[in-house]
Amino acid sequence: MIKIVGLGPGAIDALTLGGLRALKNCQKVYLRTEKHPTVEYLKEEGISFETYDYVYEKADSFDEVYQTIATNLIEKIDLNSTMVYAVPGHPLVAEKSVFNLIKLCEQKGIEYEVLPAVSFIDAIMERLKIDPVEGIKVIDAFDMNHQVLDKRIGTIVTQVYNPFIASEVKLKLQEYYNDDTEIYFVRAAGIKGLESIRKIPLYELDMQEDIDYLTSVYIPKDLNNKKDFYDLINIIETLRGEDGCPWDREQTHESLKKALVEESYEVLDAIENEDDAALIEELGDVLLQVVFHGSIGKEDGYFDIGDIIEGICNKMIERHPHVFGEGVAKTSGEVVVKWEEIKKKEKGFVTVTEELEGIAKNLPALMRAAKVQSKAKKVGFDWDRVEEAMKKVEEELQEIREVYNGENKVRIVEEVGDLLFACVNVARFLDVEGELALNATSDKFIRRFSYIEKEAEKKGIQLTEMTLEEMDKLWNCAKNAEKK
C-alpha cells in the first residue's frame, strides 16, 4: 500500500496530524522534492526519507519527471508493507506526479490512500481574502498555452518557478489583460519569514528579483479590462434590449443583408491597401454582423451565437479528416478535392445540377459565373483551349450586334449576359479573378478620368464644354503617361 501525503504550503502548523503520523510511522518515505520549507522540520523530527530531486536533472521535461517518479514508486511498492510519497501542498492540487501515480495504482490493482492537506491555494485565498464562491481559476504556469483566461473571475497561476517562466506567463496574460493591470505577486504564502505578497503592474512580473519555486501570481477579477468576445455579445444584447437603441432593436436578418455584404467588401479594400489598422476595424465590423445575427436568432428562439460557433467548429473538423481523423492529404490540391467530396455528401447532392444550384445566388455575378463554370469543368464540360473560349467571346459579341438595335429588351439582356459569361470563361482559363480584374480596370478608368479633369481645370475649361474628341485626346495622354 502507498499513502500519498501532503506537506502543506510550507508552514509547520499547516501539516495535518494524519500526514505527520503517516510520515513518522513509515520506514519508506519518498519526497518529490527536498526544496520545501517543511522538510527541515521533518529532519528535526528524525524522519528519514529519499527524494526525487535527481530526476529533475536527468529528464528533458517536467512531464517526463512526473511520469518517471510515478513509475519508480510503483516499482518500489511492497504489497506487504506501507510506503509514503509526500508532496508539497495538497496531493491533489497541481501535483501531476500524484495523478500519474494514482492512475498506475488503479491499473495494477495497488491499494493507495490520499491524505489531504492544506494547499498553497488555501494559503493564497486566506492571505488575499479571496472568496472562491465568487469564482476562481487555478492554472499551472506550464499549461498556460492550453488555457482560456477570463477577466470575469480571479485567476491564480501556480509554479512560476523562475524569471523565464514568469516572462512566458506575462506574455500570455497580456493577450487577455492590459499591460498595466494590477496583479499580486505571491511568494511563500502563509510561511512566516519567507512570505512576500505585493501588488505590481503586469508588465513588471518577470522583473521581480525573488522569483523561485514558491512563487505564484493572482490576477483579480476585473470586468473593465480588455474587451473580449463576451463583451461584444453583451453590447449587442444591450443595444437590442428594452432600454437600448431604437435602430438596433428594429433590425432583422433581412434588413442586415446589405450591411454584411458592404462590410465584407470593406475588408477586401483594407487587404488590397495593406492597411492593418483598417483591416482590424473592418474585420470587427464583419464580426459585429455575425454577433448581431446570433442575437436576433436567440431572441427568435431558433439559434444563438453558440450554435453558430459549434456549427463551424464541427464543419472544420469534419472537412479536415487528414488533420483531425485518419484521412490523408499531402497537397493543397488533394485537400480541395476531399473538401468538395465531403461538402457534396453533407449537402446531399446527387447530380451536378444540384451542385450548380447550390452555389449562392447572392454572390457577385462574375464570381458566381466562375464557380458555375468550374463545377461543370469537373465532369468535362469545358473548352480544351483558351483560344476556343476567346472565339466564343467573338460569337457572343456578334450576336449582340445583331440585336442591339431591336426593341426586344429581353433578348438584348440575354445576349449581354452571354457575352459576360464568355468573358469570365476566358479569365478562368487564364487563371485571372474576373472580379479583381474588373475592379482594377475601374480603378484605372478613374485614374485616367482624373487626369482629364485636372488638365481641363488647368485650362479653365468645364468638362461639359469639352468635346468627346478633346477628352479622348487627353485620355490617350494619360494612357501614354502610365505606360512610361
C-alpha positions in Angstrom: 0.0 0.0 0.0 1.1 3.6 -0.6 0.0 6.6 1.3 0.1 9.9 -0.6 0.7 12.7 1.9 0.5 16.5 1.5 3.1 18.6 3.3 1.1 21.8 3.2 2.2 25.1 1.7 5.3 25.4 3.9 4.3 26.4 7.4 4.7 23.7 10.1 1.3 24.5 11.5 -0.3 23.6 8.2 0.8 19.9 8.5 -2.1 17.6 9.3 -1.9 15.2 12.2 -2.8 12.3 9.9 0.0 13.3 7.5 2.6 13.7 10.2 1.6 10.4 11.8 2.0 8.6 8.4 5.4 10.1 7.9 6.6 9.1 11.4 5.2 5.5 11.3 6.6 4.5 8.0 10.0 3.3 7.2 9.9 4.0 3.5 9.3 7.7 2.8 9.8 9.4 -0.5 9.6 13.1 -1.2 9.0 14.6 -4.6 11.5 17.3 -3.7 13.5 18.4 -0.7 13.0 22.1 -1.8 10.2 22.8 0.6 10.2 24.7 4.0 8.6 21.8 5.9 11.4 19.4 5.1 13.7 20.9 7.8 11.0 20.2 10.4 10.8 16.5 9.1 14.6 16.2 9.7 14.3 17.7 13.2 11.6 15.1 13.9 14.0 12.3 12.9 12.0 11.3 9.8 14.3 9.7 7.2 13.5 10.0 3.6 14.7 9.8 0.0 13.9 12.5 -2.7 13.4 12.6 -6.4 15.3 15.8 -7.0 17.8 13.9 -9.1 15.2 13.2 -11.7 14.8 16.9 -12.5 18.4 17.0 -13.5 18.2 14.0 -15.9 14.8 14.5 -17.5 14.1 16.7 -20.6 10.7 17.9 -19.5 8.5 18.2 -16.4 6.1 15.6 -17.9 9.0 13.2 -18.1 9.9 14.0 -14.4 6.4 13.3 -13.1 6.0 10.1 -15.1 9.4 8.8 -14.1 8.7 9.4 -10.4 5.3 7.6 -10.6 6.8 4.6 -12.4 9.7 4.4 -10.0 7.4 4.4 -7.0 5.3 1.6 -8.4 8.5 -0.5 -8.8 9.4 0.1 -5.1 6.0 -0.8 -3.7 5.9 -3.8 -1.4 2.4 -5.2 -1.2 3.1 -6.5 2.3 4.1 -3.1 3.8 3.2 0.6 3.6 5.3 3.3 2.0 4.7 7.1 1.9 5.0 9.5 -1.0 4.9 13.1 0.2 4.5 16.2 -1.9 4.2 20.0 -1.2 0.8 21.4 -0.6 -2.3 19.2 -1.1 -1.6 16.0 -3.1 -4.5 16.6 -5.5 -3.7 20.3 -6.3 -1.2 21.0 -9.1 0.6 17.6 -8.4 0.8 15.8 -11.7 3.1 13.1 -10.3 0.3 12.2 -7.9 -2.2 11.8 -10.6 0.2 9.7 -12.6 0.8 7.5 -9.6 -2.9 7.0 -8.8 -3.5 6.0 -12.5 -0.8 3.4 -12.3 -2.1 2.1 -8.9 -5.6 1.7 -10.3 -4.3 -0.1 -13.4 -2.2 -2.6 -11.4 -4.7 -3.0 -8.5 -2.4 -1.5 -5.9 -4.1 -0.1 -2.8 -3.5 3.6 -2.1 -4.7 6.3 0.2 -4.6 10.1 -0.2 -4.2 12.1 3.0 -5.5 15.6 2.4 -3.5 18.7 3.4 -3.7 22.5 3.4 -3.0 23.6 -0.2 -0.9 26.7 -1.1 -4.2 27.7 -2.8 -5.8 27.8 0.6 -2.9 29.9 1.9 -3.2 32.4 -1.0 -7.0 32.7 -0.6 -6.6 33.3 3.2 -3.8 35.9 2.7 -5.6 37.8 -0.1 -9.1 37.4 1.4 -10.5 35.6 -1.7 -13.9 34.0 -1.6 -13.8 31.1 -4.1 -17.6 31.2 -4.3 -17.3 34.4 -6.4 -15.3 32.3 -8.9 -11.6 31.4 -9.1 -9.5 29.6 -11.7 -6.2 27.9 -10.9 -3.7 27.4 -13.8 -0.3 25.7 -13.9 2.2 28.1 -15.5 3.4 25.2 -17.7 -0.1 24.8 -19.1 -0.8 28.4 -19.9 -1.0 27.9 -23.7 -3.8 25.4 -23.3 -6.0 27.7 -21.1 -8.6 30.3 -21.9 -8.4 33.2 -19.4 -11.4 35.1 -18.2 -11.3 38.5 -16.6 -14.7 37.8 -15.0 -13.1 35.6 -12.3 -10.0 35.7 -10.2 -7.1 33.6 -11.6 -4.2 32.0 -9.8 -1.2 31.0 -11.8 1.0 28.5 -10.0 4.6 27.2 -10.4 6.1 30.4 -11.6 9.5 28.9 -10.9 11.9 31.4 -12.4 12.2 34.7 -14.5 11.9 32.8 -17.8 8.7 31.1 -16.9 7.4 34.5 -15.4 8.2 36.1 -18.8 6.2 33.4 -20.6 3.3 33.8 -18.2 3.4 37.6 -18.6 3.2 37.3 -22.4 0.2 35.0 -22.2 -1.6 37.2 -19.7 -1.0 40.3 -21.9 -3.2 38.7 -24.6 -6.1 39.0 -22.2 -5.2 41.8 -19.8 -3.9 45.4 -20.2 -0.2 45.8 -19.6 -0.7 47.9 -16.5 -3.2 45.6 -14.9 -2.5 45.3 -11.1 -1.7 41.8 -10.2 -0.5 40.2 -6.9 3.0 38.7 -6.8 2.8 35.9 -4.2 5.8 34.2 -2.8 5.7 31.6 0.1 2.1 32.4 1.1 1.5 31.6 4.7 5.1 30.9 5.6 6.4 33.2 8.3 9.7 34.8 7.5 9.5 33.9 3.8 6.2 35.3 2.7 6.1 38.2 0.3 2.9 39.4 -1.2 2.7 42.7 -3.2 0.8 44.4 -5.9 2.7 45.0 -9.2 1.7 46.0 -12.7 1.5 43.1 -15.0 4.4 44.3 -17.2 6.8 44.1 -14.2 6.1 40.4 -13.4 9.4 39.0 -14.8 11.4 41.8 -13.3 10.9 40.6 -9.7 14.2 39.6 -8.0 12.8 37.0 -5.6 11.0 34.6 -8.1 11.5 31.0 -7.1 9.7 27.7 -6.7 7.4 29.2 -4.1 6.1 31.9 -6.5 2.5 32.2 -7.7 0.5 35.1 -9.3 -3.0 36.2 -8.6 -5.0 38.3 -11.2 -8.1 39.7 -9.6 -11.5 39.8 -11.3 -11.6 43.0 -13.4 -14.6 43.5 -15.7 -13.2 46.8 -17.1 -10.1 45.1 -18.5 -9.5 44.3 -22.2 -12.7 43.8 -24.2 -13.4 40.3 -25.3 -15.9 38.3 -27.4 -18.4 38.1 -24.5 -18.3 41.9 -24.1 -19.3 42.2 -27.8 -22.2 39.8 -27.2 -23.3 41.8 -24.1 -23.1 45.1 -26.0 -25.3 43.9 -28.8 -27.9 42.4 -26.4 -27.9 45.7 -24.5 -28.5 47.6 -27.7 -31.4 45.4 -28.6 -32.7 45.4 -25.1 -35.7 47.3 -23.7 -33.6 50.4 -22.8 -31.3 50.0 -25.8 -31.1 51.7 -29.3 -34.3 52.0 -31.4 -32.4 51.4 -34.6 -30.7 48.3 -33.3 -34.0 46.9 -32.0 -35.6 47.2 -35.4 -33.0 45.2 -37.3 -33.8 41.8 -38.7 -31.8 39.1 -40.7 -33.3 40.6 -43.8 -32.5 44.2 -43.1 -28.9 43.4 -42.3 -28.1 41.6 -45.5 -26.8 44.7 -47.3 -24.6 45.7 -44.3 -22.9 42.3 -44.3 -22.0 42.5 -48.0 -20.7 46.1 -47.6 -18.6 45.3 -44.6 -17.1 42.2 -46.4 -16.1 44.4 -49.3 -14.5 46.9 -47.0 -12.4 44.1 -45.6 -11.2 43.4 -49.1 -10.3 47.1 -49.6 -8.2 47.0 -46.4 -6.4 43.9 -47.6 -5.8 45.5 -51.1 -4.4 48.6 -49.4 -2.3 46.5 -47.0 -3.7 48.7 -44.2 -3.6 46.6 -41.0 -5.4 49.3 -38.9 -8.2 49.4 -41.4 -8.2 45.5 -41.6 -8.7 45.3 -37.8 -11.6 47.8 -37.9 -13.3 46.2 -40.9 -13.0 42.6 -39.6 -14.5 43.9 -36.4 -17.4 45.2 -38.4 -17.9 41.8 -40.0 -17.7 40.1 -36.6 -20.3 42.6 -35.4 -22.7 41.4 -38.1 -22.2 37.8 -37.1 -22.9 38.5 -33.4 -25.9 40.7 -34.5 -27.5 37.8 -36.4 -26.7 35.5 -33.4 -28.5 37.8 -31.1 -31.6 38.0 -33.4 -31.6 34.2 -33.7 -31.5 33.9 -29.9 -34.4 36.4 -29.5 -36.4 34.4 -32.1 -35.6 31.2 -30.3 -34.1 29.4 -33.2 -30.3 29.6 -32.6 -27.7 31.7 -30.8 -24.0 32.6 -31.2 -23.1 29.3 -29.5 -24.9 27.3 -32.2 -23.0 29.3 -34.9 -19.6 28.6 -33.3 -20.4 24.9 -32.7 -21.5 24.5 -36.3 -18.4 26.0 -37.8 -16.2 24.1 -35.4 -17.8 20.8 -36.3 -17.6 21.7 -40.0 -13.9 22.4 -39.9 -13.2 19.2 -38.1 -15.4 17.1 -40.4 -13.9 18.6 -43.5 -10.3 18.1 -42.4 -10.1 14.4 -41.7 -6.5 14.5 -42.7 -5.8 16.6 -39.6 -8.5 15.5 -37.1 -9.1 12.0 -38.4 -7.4 9.2 -40.3 -7.6 10.7 -43.7 -4.6 11.5 -45.9 -4.0 14.7 -47.9 -0.4 15.7 -48.7 -1.1 18.6 -51.1 -3.5 21.6 -51.1 -5.0 20.1 -54.3 -5.9 16.9 -52.5 -7.4 18.9 -49.7 -9.7 20.8 -52.1 -10.8 17.5 -53.7 -11.6 16.0 -50.3 -13.3 19.2 -49.2 -15.7 19.1 -52.2 -16.4 15.4 -51.7 -17.3 15.9 -48.0 -19.4 19.0 -48.8 -21.3 17.2 -51.5 -22.1 14.4 -49.1 -23.1 16.8 -46.3 -25.5 18.7 -48.7 -26.9 15.5 -50.1 -26.1 16.5 -53.7 -26.6 13.6 -56.1 -26.4 15.4 -59.5 -24.1 18.0 -60.9 -27.1 20.2 -61.5 -27.8 20.2 -57.7 -24.2 21.3 -57.1 -24.6 24.1 -59.6 -27.9 25.2 -58.0 -26.2 25.0 -54.6 -23.9 27.9 -55.4 -25.1 31.0 -53.6 -27.2 33.2 -55.9 -26.2 36.4 -54.0 -22.6 36.1 -54.9 -21.2 38.8 -57.2 -22.2 37.8 -60.7 -18.7 37.3 -62.1 -17.7 35.2 -59.1 -20.8 33.0 -59.4 -20.3 32.5 -63.1 -16.7 31.4 -62.5 -17.9 28.9 -59.8 -20.6 27.5 -62.1 -18.0 27.0 -64.9 -15.5 25.3 -62.6 -18.2 22.9 -61.4 -19.1 22.0 -65.0 -15.4 21.6 -65.8 -15.0 18.7 -63.3 -17.2 16.5 -65.5 -15.5 17.6 -68.7 -18.0 20.2 -69.9 -15.4 22.8 -70.9 -13.2 24.1 -73.7 -9.9 22.4 -74.3 -8.0 25.6 -75.2 -8.3 29.2 -74.3 -8.5 30.1 -78.0 -11.8 28.3 -78.2 -13.1 30.4 -75.2 -11.9 33.6 -77.0 -13.7 32.5 -80.2 -16.9 32.2 -78.1 -16.5 35.8 -76.9 -16.4 36.9 -80.6 -19.5 34.9 -81.3 -21.4 36.4 -78.4 -20.3 39.9 -79.4 -21.6 39.3 -82.9 -25.0 38.2 -81.5 -25.2 41.5 -79.6 -24.6 43.3 -82.9 -27.5 41.5 -84.4 -30.0 42.5 -81.7 -28.8 45.8 -80.1 -30.9 48.0 -82.4 -34.0 46.0 -81.9 -36.9 46.5 -79.4 -36.6 43.1 -77.8 -35.0 44.2 -74.5 -35.2 40.7 -73.0 -33.1 39.4 -75.9 -30.6 42.2 -75.6 -30.2 41.5 -71.8 -29.7 37.8 -72.6 -27.0 38.4 -75.2 -25.1 40.8 -73.0 -25.2 38.2 -70.2 -23.9 35.6 -72.6 -21.0 37.9 -73.6 -20.1 38.5 -69.9 -20.3 34.8 -69.2 -18.0 34.0 -72.1 -15.5 36.7 -70.9 -15.5 35.0 -67.4 -14.6 31.8 -69.2 -11.5 33.4 -70.8 -10.5 34.9 -67.4 -10.8 31.4 -65.8 -8.7 29.8 -68.5 -6.0 32.5 -67.8 -6.3 32.0 -64.1 -7.5 35.5 -63.6 -10.1 36.5 -61.0 -12.7 38.3 -63.1 -13.9 40.3 -60.1 -10.4 41.6 -59.2 -9.5 42.3 -62.9 -12.7 44.3 -63.4 -12.1 46.3 -60.2 -8.6 47.0 -61.3 -9.9 48.3 -64.7 -12.4 50.5 -62.9 -9.6 52.0 -60.8 -7.6 52.6 -64.0 -10.6 54.3 -65.5 -10.9 56.6 -62.5 -7.1 57.5 -62.6 -7.3 58.4 -66.3 -10.5 60.3 -65.9 -8.9 62.2 -63.1 -6.1 63.2 -65.5 -8.6 64.6 -68.0 -10.5 66.6 -65.3 -7.2 68.1 -63.9 -6.0 69.1 -67.4 -9.3 70.7 -68.2 -9.1 72.6 -64.9 -5.7 73.9 -65.7 -7.1 75.3 -69.0 -10.1 76.8 -67.2 -12.5 74.5 -69.1 -15.5 72.7 -67.8 -15.7 69.0 -68.8 -19.2 69.7 -70.1 -17.8 72.2 -72.5 -15.3 69.8 -74.0 -15.9 67.6 -77.0 -15.5 63.8 -76.8 -12.5 64.1 -79.2 -10.8 66.6 -76.8 -11.4 64.3 -73.9 -10.3 61.3 -75.8 -7.0 63.0 -76.7 -6.4 63.7 -73.0 -7.3 60.1 -72.2 -4.6 58.9 -74.6 -2.1 61.2 -73.0 -2.9 59.7 -69.6 -2.6 56.2 -71.1 0.8 57.0 -72.5 2.0 58.6 -69.3 1.0 55.4 -67.4 3.0 53.2 -69.9 6.1 55.4 -69.4 
